[in-house]
Amino acid sequence: MGAPARTSHDDDGELIDVTGRIRGTAALAVAALLAGGAAGPVAAAGPVAAAETAAARGEGTAPTEVVLLTGDRVALVDGRLAGITPGAGRERIAFHSSTSGGRVRVVPGDAAAALASGKLDPRLFDVTALAARPRTGDGIPLLITKNGSDGPRATSLRATRELPDAHAVAARAPESGAAFPELLADPTVRKVWLDAALKPALDRSTAQIGAPQAWQAGLTGAGVKVAVLDTGIDGDHPDLRGKEVAQANFSEEPDNADNVGHGTHVAATIASGDARYRGVAPDAELLDAKVCDVETCLESWIIAGMRWAVDQGADVLNLSLAFFVDEQGESPLEDTIDSLSASSGALFVVAAGNNGHAPGTPGVGGSVNTPGTADAALTVGAVERDESLAGFSSRGPRRGDGGVKPDLTAPGVDIVAARAGSTGRVAKSGTSMATPHAVGAAALLKQRNPDWSGQRIKAALMASARPNPALHPLGQGAGRVDVPRALAQTVTAEPATLALGVRRWPHEDDEPVTEELVYRNDSASPISLDLTVEQHAPDGTPVTGVFTASPAALTVPAGGTATTRITATTRADTGIGVHSGTVVASGGTTAVRTPVSVDRAEERHDLTIRHLGPDGGPSAGSWTFVSRVDGYREDRLGGGEGTISLPPGAYALSSLVRHEGGSAVFSTPLLELDGDTTLVLDAREAAPLVITPPEAGTRPGPASITSEGFHEGRPSVTGTFYPAGFPEGLRIGRLEPDGPLDEQITWINARFQGASAGYRFGWLLAGGYPTGFTRAPARSELATIRTAIGPVPAGARASLRGGVPAPDGHADHLGALDVPAPGALVELVTTGAPWTWAFTQDGPGDFYAARSSGPETYLAGRTYRRAVNTPVFAPSARPGTSPLVLDGDRLRFEVALFGDGGGHTGYYEATESARTSLRRNGELVGESDEPGRVGFAVPPGAADYRVDAEAVRAPEGSDFSTRTSGSWTFRSTGARGELPLTLVRPKPSLDPTGAARPGLFRVPLEFQRHGGASGPRAFTGEVSYDDGATWSQARTSGSALLLEHPRGKRFASLRVTGSDDGGNTFTQTVVRAYKIKG
């Protein structure tokens, strides 16, 4: 794609009819969607036949909600975008969303320009990462870097700590979003960062690095101060008693107690005084800087802890903690390590992280964590006892410049050291365990050479490291720490690692790049060195001709230095990516190792974006987001024009061109970049997006337009959500796609509220993002949906969402409509495209229930009745699924224990307790704490099985079905396939509050039969009016129970027991199935 791209003037999209008559991946997805639900229009004027979406999972995963800095709330279900709720007064803000590489981002429209300009940290809007982050205290934790000495001026912020070393302030922003506009307008604010949440990333291991030889020479770390920045240290443990000389707590926990055990283990690996489990530097003095609580280690806590440790005179600092970032760049924590290292002379030793092997995509970079990517840090990977690299140890190269990280390795597998809160010890693995070995070695060197700076100690440890010949520098750096060699060897190299930079594609005309490498000889005699360079291609295989050393032979005078020049030549086709090597200077017993690297960069092309307003001139307030379809990367451009360099591949683009009186949105979910490309986003090329309901005076509600494209089977989704409807003056335009049109789908949803009914409009469009879209459906073209909504407890909030879903069945349902519960809702909807619906119930501080239905299709002019969240809530199978299956050697049981009276099984139900067990021939196979879900491997052959399931609802979740349980027995021949199961669904006629009249009352029963179950051959019923304390036999009539409700009782509980023709049995109990009127 080398020519300038165009905007399209095609019509506003090919409507997809419900028969799915389109080609390609999207067509198959739509066809599968309809086949999984209603294959055609459902029967009118009766209950809608609903099929659950693929995402639904019984009482499974709770939706995760995160609060953005702007005060807006975003919900995820199973990692996918499920809802956006604007903050107070923000209903007219548009929200841009994108999903690529499994990562969801949501950017409010009034944050987009500041994000594109770099004033806002992208992590503030990375919803996937925010959802995985543990909560720490109240508010949103921020690190705010300053332009000068003053600020920030935002009055709604709660400053928690000044961080002068980072030129920053740590603060908490209220979840109301009040600080957001203040921060944007504050000239003292340079950048607003998310206060990153890091995580804490010895009987034989000390001998592995040669520490006992140092002890025999009288080196034990005496007089050396070592700071442990971690979860705290248990100073009362026998191995550490008397080791601490100072402590400080920077976390939000009340004291320095180690409630995790990580810091104590690290400290003991450094300085344990036990005879057998002796630390590497047993006489080192420990500084205990608690920078982590049970859940996390905030970046601001660590920065403050580093400053305290330096002020306490720390010679070496241990940071066995890390977090992963997508790309190398400035970071307050990394910057502080570099600045404090230079100003104090201390050595910062940092864990490489436990991310394992680097991603395979060229140019993406390695997996070494921040802050181990800091220049000054001595970054430590982990090796096994046999010197092989631990599988979890993060590899290089460093992202951004291709530098070699980690710097070296140390033992990090099954390291035995002190257990906090006891007198015993525990084995742990990780680069967190490797790091204190290097710290201890550094302490021994510092004792031997008290005038050495941290960087000189780093150089000595790297120069003397022992390599594993089977590994290359991007995994092991210079090699494994070797204490005896570090103490004995007198020659070091400066710099300790040599990075020769990034050579841009194409490479046929690359000029050689050269840097000096200086050798220092601290001995009293000259030393002659012969220089060779071990060289590796990006895949680790040996190569030649990339690196050369000149001169290749040196004599380093006593107490002096000698210099060689290392040259990288990258014209030859030796592979794309970071080439690594080791300059080995050897002479006699001396062997100095210096890692070296050069990035023979992948192919990249310039993507230039021009934003033009209606007058044809640059539009300064505009922005474009560019997301890689097959990865996490997202780039941002703001202003009238900008250029970014990107590798070839598939990208999704979303742009907004602002202008007086409106805006123009451009989008494509699939842009193939294979050459320098210019996109001109001209507001004059877009066309209006206007939806007009058939009733005058309606109030616009939530609206969205979303596109999905497929590239090699990977979906990429971009969309814009408007909480208060599509604004006046909105225009949309398609960027001409670079893939087949049948691999792109757009869906549009809009809601309006009329005087007596609501209107929901939804369309699926083939052929990508439309240029303009105008619709004015007539009332005769719509179907009527009458929805009865069951009651929720006092103080709870009920919401209903509905919309035309994505082709794969996922419904973002971004706009929630609060509904009365109990209550009724009348809505008129478009026909043709399938619909899905979601009911949610939440309360102050928690989420209690979520039920979904669909896809459902409707016929114009017809009326459909639905009921959601109505009693009786009882065990139920998801429509279209098999609740009991023997698949190979695994028997799987999955039943929703709280399916509502309308047949909606939901995807989450808050429970206080739950247990599900499986027995085979009377013997327990296994049990789980998941309600109604169990799966275990079973022996081959015929057998009798029993499943028992019970769940107690969270008390705030519902007044009904407070406890449900079931027991099912069945026979299996051992053949794979569905197994017989009967589920009982009580179907009483109740009033809107879920209550039955006193006196004679009939409870019809619906028997759901699965896997060949028949009958039932026989069944009995019981009723309880004291929440299951006592039970009475119920009369039966056909497939119903006949009850006599006594006056003065509040609830009726039901139990049904029976068997089918094959002898398979069932017993189901529902406590508080429904109310009884007083």
C-alpha positions, 0 to 999 in steps of 0.5 A: 500500500504505497499510494495515498489512501482515499476516503470512500464516497460509496453508499452507506453500507450493504445491509446484512439480512438475517439469512447471512447472505454475505461472503467470507469470515464475517458471513460465517460468523453471522451464520453461526450466530443465527444458527446458535439462536433463533434461525428465523423470526420467533413466534409472536405474542408469546415468550421469546425463544432465547439462546444464550450468547457464547460468552455466557457461563452460568454463575461464572465470571463477574463483570470487572469494572474500572474507573478512568481518571475522567470519572467514567466507568468501563465494564469488561466481561470475560476480558471483552468490552461490556459497558461504558457509564459516563461520569456525572455531567459527562453524558455528551462526551464521546468514547473511543474504544479499540480492541487488538491483541486481546487488549481493550482501550477506552479513551474519552473524547476530551482526553484524546488530544492530551493522550496524543500529545503525550500529556497523559499516560496511555496506561490510564486508558488501558482497560485490560491492564487496569482491570488486572491491577489490584486496588490500593486505597481510595482514589486513582493513584497518579504520578504527576511530573512537573515542568518546574518546582511548583504544582500541581495546582488541582485542588481536588487531588490528594497529594500523598508524597513529594518525589523530588528525585523524579521531579514528581508528586504522588497523588490520589485523584477522586473517582468522580473525575474532578481532577481531570480537567484541572490537570489538563489545564494546569501549566505546571503539569508535564505529564500525568502518569498512572502510579504503576503497580509492580509486583515482587517478581539458600543451602546450595545456591551460595556455593553455586556462585562461589560465595564460600571462597569469599568467606574463607578470605574474610569477606562477609559483607561487613560494613556494607549497607544493603537496602531491601525494597520489598514487602518488609523484613521479619527481623525476628526470624532467627536467620535475620535477628540483629541484621536490620539497622534501619527500617521505614514503611512507604506502603499503606499498611500500618507497619513494616511487618512482612505479610507476604514473606517475599522481602524476608526471603530476599533479605535472608538470601543476602544476609542470613546468619544461619550456619547451613542456610547462610546468606551470600553476605552474612554480615551485611547491614540491612536497611528495610524499606517496605515498598509493597503491601500484600497486593502491590508495590506502587511506583511512588512508594518505590521511588520514595523508598530508594531516596530514603535508602540512599539517604541512609547510606545504602551501598547496594539496593535490592529491587526484586520487583517489576512490571511489564511495559509494551515498549521502552520509553521514559519512566519516572522509576527508571529515570530515578534509578539512573539519577540516584545511581549517578548522584549517590554512587549506589548500585541498584540491582533489579530483577529481570522479571518472570515473563519467560521467552521474548515475543517472536515478532521481529522488532517487538523486543524482549520481555525484561521488565521495568525497572530492570531496563534502566541503564544504571541498573544491574539487571539479573536473570535466573538460572537453574542449578545445572546453569541452564536458563530458568524457563521463567527468566525474562529475556532481552533485548531491551525494548526501544534500543536493542540493548542487552538485558539482563546484565547477568544471571544468578541462581533463582530456582528452588532457593531455600531461605527464611519464611516470615512469621516462623522460624522455618524456611521455604523454597521459592523460585523467580528472578526475585530470588536470583537478584539477592545473590547478585546483591550479596556478591556486590556487597562482598566486592564493596567490602573489598573495595570500599571506594568503588562506585556502584557502576564500577562494581557492576562492571566487575561483576559483569566482566568476571561472569561465567557464561553458559556456552549454550546461551547467548547474551540476550538470555544470560547477559555476560553470564552467571555471577562468579564471586571468586573471579570477580574478587580475583580479576583486576581488569574491567571494561567500560562500558560494562555493556555496549549498545551500538544502536538501531540501524534502520531498514533497508540495510543495503546501504548501512554504514558501519557504526563504531564505539570505544571500549576501554579496559582498566587494569587495577593490578601492579603489572601490565596485562596483555589481552587478545580480543575475540567477539562471539556473535549471534543472530537474532534467533541465537544461532552463531554468525560472523562478520557483524562485530569486529574489534580493532585492535584485536590485541591490547596491552593494558598498563599497570593502573592504566587503561587501553582502548579498542574500537568495536564496530558493527556492520549490518549490510549482510543479510544475517537476519532481522532483529537484534544481533548480540555478541560478547567481546572476550578479552583474555590473557593468562587467567584474565577473561573479561566479558562485555555484552554487545548488541546492534539492532538490524531493524525490521522493515518500517514505513512512514504513515503520515496522517493529515487532519483537514477541517471543512475549510480544507486547512489543518484541524489542530484539535484532531487525533488518530489512534493506530492499533496493530491488529495482531499485537498490543501496540497502539500509536497516537497522532494529534494535531493537523499533521503527524508521521509515525514509523511502523512495521508492515502489517495490519492496523486498525485506525480511528480518527476524529477531525474536530471543526466548528459546529461538529466533528468527522469520524473516520475508521477502518478496522483493516489497513495493510501497511506495506509502504510509505503511506499518507492518509488525508482525513478530510472532513469534507469527504465525510457524510452525516450520521442521522437516525430519526425515530418515527415519533416527534419529541423523543429524547436521544439515548445511548448510541454507538457505531463499531467496526470489526475486521479480521486479519488472519483470523484475528479480530480487531474492533474499533468503535465510538460510543455516545451516551446521549445519542449521536450529536448534531453535526456528526459526520462519518467516513470510511477509509478505503480498506485494504482487505476484502470487504466481506471481512469487515462488518459495522454495527450501529445501535441507537436508542430514543425514549418517547412519551410512552415507549422506547425505540431501539434501532440496530443495523449490521452493515457489510463492507466496512465502515460507512461514509454517512448513514441516514435512517428514518424507520417507520413505526410499521417497520418495527416490532414491539417488545413488552418486557416484564422485569422482576424485583430486586432488593431495596437499594439495588439498581436494575439495568437493561441493555440491548443491541445488535451484536457483533458478528461473533455474538458478542454484544458490547451493550455500552449504554445501560438503561436503568429500569424499575424493578419490578416494572415493565418496559415497552420498546419498539425495535428494528427487524432483520438483524438479530438482537441480544439483551442483558439484564444487570443488577448491582448495588452500592459497592458490588455487582450481584447478577447479570443475565443475557439472552439472544440472539433473537430476531423479530418480524415487523408489526408483531408484538413479543413478550419477555420476562427477565429476573422473575422468580422462580430462580432454579437450576437450568441449562443454557439453551442449545448446550449440553449440561452433562457430557463425557468427552473422552476421559473427562466428565463435565457438568455445567448447570446454572443454579439460578436461571430465572423464570424467563429462562435466562441463565445469566453469566454471573450470580453473586454467591456467598458459598457454593460446592459441586461434587462428582462421585463415581460408584460411590467414591468421590472423584472431586469437588469444586467451589464453583456453583453448578460446574465441575469437570474431572477425568474419570476411569474408562468403562461403565459406572454409576455417577452422582453430582451434588451441587449447592449454592447460597446467594449473596444476602444482598443479591436477591430475596428469592432462591436464597439457596438452591441445590440439586442431586442427580444420579445417572448411568454411563456406559463409558461411551463419549457423548451426552449423558441423561439429565433432568432439570426441573423448572417451577413455573408458577403465575406470580404477581410483579413482586414475585408473590403468590396468593394464599390458599390453593395454588398451582405450580406447573413444572417444566422438565428439561430433559437432556442426553436422552433422559425421558419421562419423568417416570415418577416425581414427588413434591414437597413444600416448606414455609420455614425456609427448609427447616421442615417439609410437607408432602405436596399433592401433584396433578399432571406435571404440577404441584397443588399447594395450600398456602397458609396465611401469615407465611412469607415464602414458599420453598420447593423440592422435587424428586423423581426419576426417568425411565432409565432409572436416573434420578433427580432431586432439586431444592429451592429455598424461598422460591417465591413470596406469599401475599400477606 
